[in-house]
């Protein structure tokens, strides 16, 4: 008889504890969503515009240097 009472109490505490956790997490998500909307309304993100690129400029790539560095790293790793 004593064991079943302990199991019943354990299940009650389990349900109570898990319910408390889920309610807390749900409220936390709701509050964070509301806070996010408020922050976005009063502090909108700054719009960044990229600097204009001249047509005569060419993008310089360092592909050969990157390949050499990777190859050297692989060779050193295999030693």
Secondary structure by P-SEA (a helix, b strand, c coil): caaaaaaaaaaaaaaaaaaaaaaaaaaaaaaaaaaaaaaaaccccbbbbcccccccbbbbbaaaaaaaaaaaaaaaaac
